[in-house]
Amino acid sequence: MKMLTIIFSVGSSIKMYKGLLKKQPGKKKASPWKPLLGAPIQKDDVSCGYYVMRYMKEIVEDNNIDLDKKWGTRAGLTYTAEEIDEIRGEWAEHVLQFPDQ
């Protein structure tokens, strides 16, 4: 259920961003979002998707609304194998809900 909430939140954010772009056709509008430079550093060449999903999950589930101060200063962060395995499990659980597709 948590994974569906995360997917819904990300989808809603993308729709909001696209809506902002449509308000001024022909003009590129600067994104209202700030880049969060505290993105985790992956240790290998194969787990980037899991790192992105874990990072997005932590941001979406964070109750602190001052994201730029917290997430923008977490440089050098890495995830443990257990944290990545947790995301793999949640992803697999979500995908296995749709066996016929």
C-alpha positions in Angstrom: 0.0 0.0 0.0 2.9 2.4 0.8 4.2 1.9 -2.8 0.9 2.9 -4.3 0.9 6.0 -2.2 4.4 6.9 -3.4 3.5 6.2 -7.0 0.4 8.4 -6.7 2.4 11.2 -5.1 5.1 11.2 -7.8 2.4 11.1 -10.5 0.6 14.0 -9.0 3.9 16.0 -8.8 4.6 15.4 -12.4 1.1 16.5 -13.4 1.5 19.7 -11.4 4.8 20.4 -13.1 3.4 19.8 -16.6 0.5 22.1 -15.6 2.9 24.9 -14.7 4.6 24.5 -18.1 1.2 24.7 -20.0 0.3 28.0 -18.4 2.9 29.9 -20.5 3.1 28.2 -23.9 6.2 29.1 -25.8 8.1 30.2 -22.7 10.3 27.9 -20.7 9.5 28.4 -17.1 12.1 27.7 -14.5 11.0 24.9 -12.3 9.7 25.9 -8.9 11.6 23.0 -7.4 15.1 23.2 -6.0 17.7 20.6 -6.8 18.4 18.5 -3.7 22.1 17.8 -3.8 22.0 15.3 -1.0 21.2 12.4 -3.4 22.7 9.1 -2.3 25.7 7.7 -4.1 25.3 4.2 -5.4 28.2 1.8 -4.8 27.7 -0.3 -8.0 26.5 -0.1 -11.6 23.3 -2.0 -11.3 21.2 -0.7 -8.5 20.5 2.9 -9.7 16.8 2.3 -10.0 16.6 1.0 -6.5 18.5 4.0 -5.2 16.1 6.4 -7.0 13.1 4.6 -5.6 14.5 4.6 -2.1 15.4 8.3 -2.2 11.9 9.2 -3.6 10.3 7.0 -0.9 12.2 8.8 1.9 11.3 12.2 0.5 7.6 11.4 0.0 7.3 9.8 3.5 9.1 12.7 5.3 6.8 14.8 7.4 9.3 17.6 7.5 8.1 20.2 5.0 11.4 22.0 4.9 12.9 19.6 2.4 15.6 21.8 1.0 17.3 22.2 4.3 17.2 18.5 5.2 17.7 16.8 1.8 19.9 19.4 0.3 22.6 18.9 2.9 22.9 15.1 2.9 25.9 14.8 0.6 27.8 11.6 0.6 24.8 9.5 1.8 24.8 5.8 0.8 22.2 3.1 1.5 23.0 -0.2 3.1 22.3 -3.5 1.4 19.4 -4.0 3.8 17.8 -0.7 2.8 18.1 -1.5 -0.9 16.8 -5.0 -0.3 13.7 -3.5 1.5 12.9 -1.5 -1.7 13.5 -4.6 -3.9 11.0 -6.4 -1.7 8.4 -3.6 -1.8 8.8 -3.3 -5.6 8.4 -7.1 -6.1 5.4 -7.2 -3.8 3.7 -4.4 -5.8 4.5 -6.0 -9.2 3.3 -9.4 -8.1 -0.2 -7.9 -7.5 -0.6 -7.9 -11.3 0.4 -11.4 -12.5 -1.7 -11.4 -15.7 -0.3 -8.2 -17.2 
